[in-house]
Amino acid sequence: MFDIGFWELIVIAIVALLVIGPDRLPGFARETGRWISKLRRVINNTRRELERELQLSEQTGLDHHLSELDDLIHNAPDQDPDYVAPMQKKNNDNNTGT
């Protein structure tokens, strides 16, 4: 995630030791670890929630498109009895040679 090398960590540890002090450094490290853990948990939960919402929206979009396609099929001209009867009569007339 971050490109921090070994020597950068040493410099950060020395500065933390000088600023915080040797007696409070272990407690500060534990508290920092807890905050980082909570932050990671929040980020992971947010990521999972977004992925789930995206999957739901994709599924809803697919359902919407399928229902539109189903409506088109049911409302197609060849499904209308008023349209089919004249077309069948015309086809029968062409087949009989009239």
C-alpha positions in Angstrom: 0.0 0.0 0.0 2.6 2.5 1.1 6.1 2.3 -0.2 7.9 2.6 3.1 11.2 0.9 3.5 13.1 -0.4 6.5 15.1 2.8 7.0 12.0 5.0 6.8 10.5 2.9 9.6 13.6 3.3 11.7 13.5 7.1 11.3 9.8 7.1 12.2 10.4 5.0 15.3 13.3 7.2 16.5 11.2 10.4 16.0 8.2 8.7 17.8 10.6 7.7 20.7 11.9 11.3 21.0 8.5 13.0 20.7 6.3 10.6 22.8 8.9 9.3 25.2 10.0 5.8 26.1 7.4 5.3 28.9 4.3 6.2 26.8 5.5 4.6 23.5 4.1 1.0 24.1 0.6 2.4 25.0 0.7 4.7 22.0 1.7 1.8 19.7 -1.3 -0.3 21.1 -3.7 2.6 20.6 -2.4 3.3 17.1 -2.8 -0.4 16.3 -6.4 -0.3 17.5 -7.2 2.7 15.4 -5.6 1.2 12.3 -7.6 -2.0 12.9 -10.9 -0.1 13.2 -10.0 1.9 10.1 -9.3 -1.3 8.1 -12.6 -2.8 9.3 -14.6 0.3 8.3 -12.9 0.3 4.8 -13.5 -3.4 4.3 -17.2 -3.1 5.4 -17.7 -0.1 3.1 -16.1 -2.0 0.2 -18.2 -5.0 0.7 -21.4 -2.9 1.0 -20.5 -1.1 -2.3 -19.8 -4.4 -4.1 -23.1 -5.8 -2.8 -25.0 -2.6 -3.9 -23.4 -2.8 -7.4 -24.4 -6.4 -7.8 -27.9 -5.6 -6.8 -28.1 -2.7 -9.2 -26.7 -4.9 -12.0 -29.3 -7.6 -11.2 -32.1 -5.0 -11.1 -30.9 -3.6 -14.4 -30.9 -7.1 -15.9 -34.3 -7.8 -14.5 -35.6 -4.5 -16.0 -34.1 -5.3 -19.4 -35.6 -8.8 -19.3 -39.0 -7.4 -18.4 -38.8 -4.9 -21.3 -37.9 -7.7 -23.7 -40.8 -9.8 -22.4 -43.1 -6.9 -22.9 -41.8 -6.5 -26.5 -42.4 -10.2 -27.2 -45.9 -10.2 -25.8 -46.8 -6.9 -27.6 -45.3 -8.0 -30.9 -47.5 -7.7 -34.0 -47.6 -11.4 -34.6 -49.0 -11.9 -31.2 -52.1 -9.7 -31.9 -55.0 -11.9 -33.1 -56.4 -9.0 -35.2 -53.0 -9.0 -37.0 -52.5 -12.7 -37.3 -55.9 -13.6 -38.8 -55.5 -11.4 -41.9 -51.9 -12.5 -42.4 -52.9 -16.1 -42.3 -55.7 -15.5 -44.7 -53.3 -13.7 -47.1 -50.8 -16.6 -46.8 -53.5 -19.2 -47.5 -54.6 -17.2 -50.5 -51.1 -17.1 -51.9 -50.6 -20.8 -51.3 -53.9 -21.8 -53.1 -53.1 -19.6 -56.1 -56.1 -17.3 -55.8 
